[in-house]
Amino acid sequence: MLATIRHPASAAAEAPPLVIAHGLYGSGRNWGVIARRLADRRDVVAVDMRNHGDSRRFPTQGYPDMAADLAEVIESLGAPVDLLGHSMGGKAAMQLALTRPELIRRLVVADIAPIPYTHDQSRNAQAMAALDLARITTRAEADAALSDRIDDPALRAFFLQSLDLRHKPPRWKLNLAVLEAEMPKIVGWPGTQGVFDHPALFLTGSDSSYVRPEHRETIRALFPKARFARIPGAGHWLHAEKPREFEETVRVFLQA
């Protein structure tokens, strides 16, 4: 089963557990602050997706496989649960909702649509894999080395959360070779059919182009009870850029 980080409800649980599925190159740890704040009325479980964090390494990274991983976690908690997924995790969450709708009460999809995209994130896997970790002793050294290939300091900081400096020598807590090889599946979409006839929130950043108006017809065909919301001033990493606004929007939807 996937590795999980559990945040027990701070008071008596009043709602089903919330499961959080992170995006590409992320981990459950990235969601710590939001998960703890949402755990005031429910248990919150953040997973490490396959080939990420402390979860097992597999040779594949397709959405049917990722959805099956999430289903195993949810069944261990007791279905139905609420499910939140960002980017790659959002696609895995949609795949599960369309194929195993009985497992999910409410669905939150953060800044992704059920479509194939043309962008390619392989260069980031290549940049991380090219780092000579045997020469790295601090995160600052890793950041400086990574800056030769990745200009964006915020993106470097995000990637470096998956660098395990306690291991000797340091190592990435990402299966970079498989993620690069499986990139067409990750940025793609398997064309899954079905209908998730439960409430679904598609939450996007106003500065992001991942979910465009022309995608709404496709979304509504698969998720007829879909609602749409945008967070002003946020891009694709909306939960990191506007955490309080993200948290409050999710909270209102889940408690409705």
C-alpha positions, -999 to +999 in steps of 0.1 A: +000+000+000+011+036-005+030+053+022+007+078+041+009+107+065-021+107+088-034+138+105-061+127+130-090+150+136-082+174+164-118+170+177-144+143+173-146+135+136-177+150+120-171+140+084-155+112+064-117+111+060-101+133+034-075+117+012-050+140-006-031+129-037-002+151-047+011+160-081+042+150-101+075+153-082+056+160-050+049+141-018+024+139+010+047+160+031+041+190+007+005+192+020+013+192+057+001+227+066-032+224+046-038+189+058-034+198+095-057+228+092-084+207+074-080+180+102-100+201+126-132+182+119-120+150+101-091+127+097-069+138+068-046+113+050-019+125+026-004+098+004+029+094-014+020+084-049+039+054-064+075+062-073+074+093-050+083+098-014+084+068+008+060+047-014+072+016-033+090+019-067+071+004-097+080+002-134+048+020-144+031+054-137-002+050-156-035+064-142-053+030-139-024+019-117-024+051-096-062+049-092-058+013-079-032+025-054-057+051-041-085+026-040-064+004-017-058+032+007-094+043+007-106+007+013-083+005+043-098+037+058-134+027+051-152+041+021-166+064+011-141+092+017-136+127+002-107+128-023-086+158-033-060+155-060-037+181-076-023+179-111-012+143-116-029+134-084-061+151-097-060+129-128-055+098-107-085+109-085-107+114-116-097+080-129-108+064-096-140+085-095-150+073-129-142+036-123-150+032-086-175+060-078-187+042-047-154+049-029-158+087-031-184+110-015-170+143-028-142+150-052-119+180-055-097+183-086-070+210-083-059+226-116-061+198-140-086+185-166-094+150-179-075+157-212-041+149-227-016+178-225+012+186-249+037+199-224+065+176-212+081+176-177+109+152-186+135+180-185+129+184-148+135+147-142+167+150-163+179+180-144+174+163-110+190+131-122+220+150-136+229+164-101+261+149-087+247+140-053+280+126-041+293+162-040+262+176-022+262+182+016+236+209+020+203+220+004+219+253-005+246+234-025+219+214-042+200+245-051+230+262-066+238+231-087+203+227-098+201+264-108+223+256-139+193+237-154+162+252-136+159+290-135+128+292-113+139+293-076+103+284-064+104+253-086+138+243-074+127+247-038+097+224-045+119+197-061+144+199-033+118+189-008+122+154-023+160+154-017+169+131+012+201+147+027+201+123+057+209+094+034+246+090+027+252+098-001+220+120-006+193+106-028+161+117-045+129+103-030+117+100-066+120+072-091+133+097-118+140+071-145+105+057-144+089+091-142+108+102-173+100+070-192+063+072-183+059+109-190+036+104-220+012+086-197+015+112-170+008+142-192-017+122-212-052+109-203-063+073-209-097+084-223-116+068-194-153+067-198-179+067-171-199+092-150-192+103-114-226+115-103-215+130-069-204+165-062-171+175-077-152+208-074-127+218-102-106+244-085-081+264-106-057+292-103-067+323-123-032+326-137-031+290-148-040+277-183-044+240-173-082+242-172-097+264-199-133+273-207-133+249-236-126+220-212-158+224-193-180+205-218-157+174-214-156+178-176-194+181-173-199+150-195-179+129-170-188+149-139-223+162-143-224+178-108-191+196-114-187+231-099-160+254-109-140+279-088-109+300-094-084+314-069-073+350-079-036+355-083-027+318-082-011+297-109-008+259-112+006+255-077-024+272-062-023+254-029+013+266-023+007+301-037-026+308-019-028+282+009-055+300+030-077+307+000-073+272-012-080+257+022-112+278+027-126+270-007-121+233-002-135+235+033-167+252+021-172+227-007-167+196+015-190+209+043-218+220+019 
